[in-house]
Amino acid sequence: MSTRNYAECLQRYFDSIGYRYQPLPPPDPEYWERLHTWVIDVLGPTTSWSNKQLAALEHAAGIYIERGYGYASLDVRFLYARLTALCLFVDDSIENDTLFVDVAKFSHQMYRGQEQQHPALALYQATMQELSDIHGNNTVLRDLAVLPWIVHIDACMIEKQILTLEQGSGDPRDPCVSPKASQPSLLALAPKFPHYMRGKSGIAEAYAALIFKATKAQDLPLIRYVRALPDLLFFLEVNNDVLSFYKEELAGETYNLIHLRTQSLVSVGAKGTGINGQWTLQDTVRLLCDELRDSVLRIDGLFRLEQCERSMRGEWDEKDGVNDLDDVDLEIARQWRFARDGNIAFHLDCKRYKLDFLKEAVIYAN
């Protein structure tokens, strides 16, 4: 897929949801100082990473939370930035076989109340416990926020086994990594597998929970946002996938939602824009962008985003009828708007994703 075609797909998606890029706001010095100190003094000693690697990790985790969830309190942002950094560390260490011996035991050690063997994993578990503590008696939101960090470890193990097979070093007797799993005839029978894997690895529920938990004290009624959760999860997962795709293509990575879904659609004979009507990566990116548009617009409707923003700007008038919006409506709309646009802006701003060419096009279009 050419860079030009990729950029056109993304620009079309942005236009369809009314996205407008806003410059990065001035950084919060206390937030960045706390995060930097933690990365250097706490996380760093648990890893063998260089200062350059740690700096890149700090930048990616820090800017993601600042850009996507800047409405949250300092304590909540700092907590999520730490968890994001730890998650990125595990992700980027997938070829570290020594670490993954301990990663394989992570859930078992936690369920049995035993200490994690690797210090970074012990830190990961302790930070999850902090996240649980801020939710008080809100069991549902706590589970949404905490459980995905555990499930993500399972997803890393599945990905590790599949990659081991693809590199030719897996045990062919292992049913989890059987060579048969990549045969086209079986891919055609597993069209939902790409989204299954994305759901396990994406931690989307945790970040969705953050949209409704700006502070430890905030307690928004579940009934006011629960129906939007399926589309919210899709947005958080797939928005990341399409905006990570360019970076992954440059790195030669093929184990991602776009490649997996393309393989699945090719295997069932879907018609696309390729030679002889073959389905292509470009077709999948375009399809996902259309699905993202639909999800975002449904969420906007459920949260009455346009009405809330007109009300907050003081533009509600008689022709709009009775203004039945309350403070909860406005809080949810405000936090959703920030997360909605901030998640896109993060990928454009973060060096990790190498999207300067797209950012320039978006700014010019504005």
C-alpha positions in Angstrom: 0.0 0.0 0.0 1.5 3.3 -1.0 2.0 6.1 1.5 -0.2 8.4 -0.6 -3.1 5.9 -0.6 -2.7 5.3 3.1 -2.8 9.1 3.8 -5.9 9.4 1.6 -7.8 6.7 3.5 -6.9 8.4 6.9 -7.8 11.9 5.7 -11.2 10.6 4.5 -11.8 9.0 7.9 -10.9 12.2 9.7 -13.1 14.3 7.5 -16.0 12.0 8.0 -16.0 12.4 11.7 -15.3 16.1 11.7 -11.8 15.7 13.2 -9.7 18.9 13.4 -6.1 18.7 14.7 -5.4 20.9 17.7 -1.8 21.7 18.5 -0.2 19.9 21.5 -1.1 22.0 24.6 1.7 23.2 26.9 3.1 20.2 28.9 2.2 19.8 32.6 5.7 20.1 34.2 4.7 18.2 37.3 3.2 15.3 35.4 6.3 14.9 33.2 8.7 15.3 36.1 7.0 12.6 38.1 6.9 10.3 35.1 10.5 10.9 34.2 11.7 10.2 37.8 9.7 7.0 37.9 11.0 5.7 34.6 14.6 6.4 35.6 14.5 5.5 39.3 11.9 2.8 39.4 11.2 1.1 36.0 14.7 1.5 34.6 16.5 -0.7 37.2 14.1 -3.5 36.6 15.1 -3.7 32.9 18.3 -4.0 30.8 17.1 -1.2 28.6 19.4 1.7 27.5 18.6 5.3 28.4 17.6 5.9 24.8 15.0 3.1 24.9 13.7 4.3 28.3 13.4 7.8 26.9 11.4 6.6 23.9 9.1 4.6 26.3 8.6 7.6 28.5 7.7 9.8 25.5 5.2 7.3 24.1 3.4 6.5 27.4 3.5 10.0 28.6 2.1 11.7 25.5 -0.6 9.1 25.0 -2.1 9.9 28.4 -1.5 13.6 28.2 -3.0 13.8 24.7 -5.9 11.4 25.0 -6.9 11.8 28.7 -5.6 15.3 29.7 -8.9 16.1 31.4 -8.0 13.5 34.2 -6.4 14.5 37.5 -2.6 14.4 37.9 -2.7 11.3 40.0 -4.9 9.4 37.6 -2.9 10.4 34.6 0.4 9.4 36.3 -1.1 6.0 37.2 -2.2 5.3 33.7 1.1 6.5 32.2 3.0 4.1 34.4 0.8 1.1 33.4 1.0 2.1 29.7 4.8 2.3 30.0 5.0 -1.2 31.6 2.7 -2.6 29.0 4.9 -1.2 26.2 7.9 -2.7 27.9 6.4 -6.2 27.8 5.2 -5.7 24.2 8.6 -4.5 23.0 10.3 -7.4 24.8 8.5 -10.1 22.9 11.8 -11.6 21.6 13.3 -11.7 25.1 12.9 -15.4 25.8 14.2 -15.0 29.4 11.6 -12.4 30.3 8.8 -14.4 28.7 9.6 -17.4 30.9 8.3 -15.2 33.7 5.6 -13.6 31.6 4.2 -17.1 31.1 3.8 -17.5 34.9 2.4 -14.0 35.5 -1.3 -14.8 35.9 -0.7 -18.0 37.8 1.6 -16.2 40.3 -0.9 -13.5 40.8 -3.9 -15.8 41.3 -2.0 -17.8 43.9 -0.8 -14.7 45.7 2.8 -15.4 45.0 5.5 -12.9 44.1 6.3 -12.2 40.5 9.8 -13.5 39.6 10.8 -10.6 37.3 11.0 -7.2 39.0 9.2 -5.4 36.1 6.3 -7.8 36.3 6.1 -7.3 40.1 5.9 -3.6 39.4 3.2 -4.2 36.8 1.1 -6.1 39.3 1.6 -3.5 42.1 0.5 -0.7 39.7 -2.6 -2.7 38.8 -3.4 -2.9 42.5 -3.2 0.9 42.7 -5.6 1.2 39.8 -8.1 -1.1 41.6 -7.9 1.0 44.7 -9.0 4.3 43.1 -12.4 2.8 42.1 -13.8 2.4 45.6 -17.0 0.4 45.5 -17.6 0.7 41.8 -17.1 -3.0 40.9 -18.1 -2.8 37.3 -15.8 0.1 36.4 -13.0 -1.4 38.4 -13.2 -4.7 36.4 -13.3 -2.7 33.2 -10.2 -0.8 34.2 -8.1 -3.6 35.7 -8.8 -6.9 34.1 -7.5 -5.9 30.6 -4.0 -5.5 31.9 -4.0 -9.1 32.9 -5.6 -10.3 29.7 -3.0 -8.4 27.7 -0.3 -10.7 29.2 -2.2 -13.7 27.8 -2.3 -12.0 24.4 1.4 -11.5 24.5 1.9 -15.2 25.1 -0.4 -16.2 22.2 1.5 -13.8 19.9 4.8 -15.1 21.1 3.8 -18.7 20.3 2.6 -17.7 16.8 5.7 -15.7 16.0 7.8 -18.6 17.3 6.2 -20.9 14.7 6.5 -18.3 11.9 10.2 -18.1 12.6 10.5 -21.8 12.3 11.5 -22.6 15.9 8.2 -23.8 17.4 7.2 -27.3 18.3 5.0 -28.6 15.5 3.3 -30.9 18.1 2.1 -27.9 20.0 -1.7 -27.4 19.1 -1.4 -23.7 20.0 1.1 -23.1 17.2 0.2 -25.8 14.7 1.3 -25.1 11.1 -2.2 -25.9 10.0 -3.4 -22.7 11.6 -2.0 -20.6 8.7 -3.5 -22.7 5.9 -5.8 -20.6 3.7 -8.7 -23.1 4.1 -8.6 -22.7 7.9 -8.2 -18.9 7.7 -11.5 -18.8 5.8 -13.2 -20.5 8.8 -11.8 -18.1 11.3 -12.8 -14.6 10.2 -13.3 -13.4 13.7 -9.8 -14.4 14.9 -8.2 -11.0 14.0 -10.7 -9.1 16.2 -10.5 -11.7 18.9 -6.8 -11.2 19.2 -7.1 -7.5 19.1 -9.7 -7.6 21.8 -7.3 -9.5 24.1 -4.2 -7.3 23.4 -5.8 -3.9 23.1 -6.5 -3.0 26.7 -9.3 -1.0 25.3 -11.7 -1.5 28.2 -9.1 0.0 30.6 -8.8 3.1 28.5 -12.6 3.3 28.0 -12.9 3.2 31.8 -10.6 6.2 32.0 -13.0 8.2 29.9 -15.5 7.9 32.8 -13.0 8.2 35.7 -11.3 11.6 35.5 -10.6 11.7 39.2 -10.7 9.3 42.1 -13.9 11.1 43.3 -15.7 11.1 40.0 -18.6 8.5 39.9 -20.6 8.7 36.7 -23.7 6.5 36.5 -23.0 3.3 34.5 -26.3 3.4 32.8 -25.4 6.7 31.1 -22.5 5.2 29.1 -22.7 1.4 29.2 -24.5 1.1 25.8 -21.6 3.0 24.1 -18.9 0.6 25.3 -18.9 -1.8 22.3 -18.3 1.0 19.9 -15.9 2.7 22.3 -13.8 -0.5 22.5 -13.8 -0.8 18.7 -12.7 2.8 18.3 -9.8 2.5 20.8 -8.5 -0.7 19.3 -9.0 -0.1 15.6 -8.1 3.6 15.6 -4.7 2.5 17.0 -4.4 -0.3 14.4 -4.9 1.9 11.4 -2.7 4.7 12.8 0.0 2.2 13.8 0.0 0.5 10.4 2.5 2.7 8.7 5.1 2.2 11.4 4.5 -1.6 11.4 4.9 -1.7 7.6 8.2 0.0 7.8 9.3 -2.5 10.4 8.1 -5.4 8.4 5.6 -6.5 11.0 2.7 -8.6 9.7 1.1 -9.9 12.8 -1.5 -7.2 13.2 -5.2 -6.7 12.7 -4.9 -5.3 9.2 -2.8 -8.2 7.8 -4.8 -10.9 9.6 -8.1 -9.5 8.4 -6.7 -9.1 4.9 -5.6 -12.8 4.9 -9.1 -13.8 6.2 -10.9 -11.8 3.5 -8.6 -13.1 0.7 -9.3 -16.6 1.9 -13.0 -16.2 1.5 -12.7 -14.7 -2.0 -13.7 -11.1 -1.1 -13.5 -8.8 -4.1 -11.2 -5.8 -3.8 -9.2 -3.3 -5.8 -6.2 -5.5 -6.5 -5.1 -7.4 -9.6 -8.1 -9.5 -10.9 -10.2 -8.0 -8.2 -8.2 -9.5 -5.3 -8.7 -8.1 -1.8 -5.7 -6.0 -0.7 -4.3 -4.3 2.4 -5.6 -1.0 1.1 -9.1 -2.4 0.9 -8.8 -3.5 4.5 -7.6 -0.1 5.7 -10.4 1.6 3.8 -13.0 -0.9 5.3 -11.7 -0.3 8.8 -11.8 3.4 8.4 -15.4 3.2 7.3 -16.2 1.0 10.3 -14.4 3.5 12.6 -16.5 6.3 11.2 -19.7 4.5 11.9 -18.6 3.7 15.5 -17.5 7.2 16.3 -20.7 8.8 14.9 -22.8 6.3 16.9 -21.0 7.2 20.1 -21.4 10.9 19.3 -25.1 10.3 19.0 -25.4 8.3 22.2 -23.6 11.0 24.2 -25.5 13.8 22.3 -22.1 15.4 21.7 -23.3 18.1 19.3 -26.1 19.2 21.6 -23.9 19.1 24.7 -21.2 21.2 22.9 -23.8 23.8 21.8 -25.1 24.0 25.3 -21.6 24.4 26.7 -21.0 27.2 24.2 -24.2 28.9 25.2 -25.7 28.4 21.8 -28.9 26.6 22.8 -32.0 28.5 21.8 -35.7 28.2 21.6 -35.8 26.3 18.4 -33.8 23.5 20.0 -36.7 22.9 22.5 -36.2 22.3 26.2 -32.6 21.8 27.3 -32.8 18.6 29.2 -29.1 18.1 29.5 -27.6 17.8 33.0 -24.1 18.0 34.4 -23.5 14.3 33.9 -24.3 14.6 30.1 -21.9 17.5 29.9 -19.1 15.7 31.8 -19.4 12.6 29.6 -19.5 14.6 26.4 -16.5 16.7 27.4 -14.4 13.7 28.3 -15.4 11.8 25.3 -14.6 14.7 22.9 -11.1 14.9 24.6 -10.5 11.2 24.3 -11.9 11.0 20.7 -9.8 13.7 19.2 -6.9 13.2 21.5 -6.4 9.5 20.6 -6.0 10.6 17.0 -3.7 13.5 17.8 -1.5 11.3 19.9 -0.6 9.1 16.9 0.1 12.2 14.8 2.3 13.7 17.5 4.2 10.7 18.8 7.5 9.9 17.2 6.9 6.2 17.6 4.3 6.2 14.8 6.4 8.2 12.2 3.3 10.0 10.9 4.8 13.5 10.3 3.7 13.3 6.6 0.1 12.7 7.7 0.2 15.4 10.4 1.3 18.0 7.9 -1.6 17.0 5.5 -4.1 17.2 8.4 -2.9 20.6 9.5 -3.0 21.9 5.9 -6.5 20.6 5.4 -7.7 22.4 8.6 
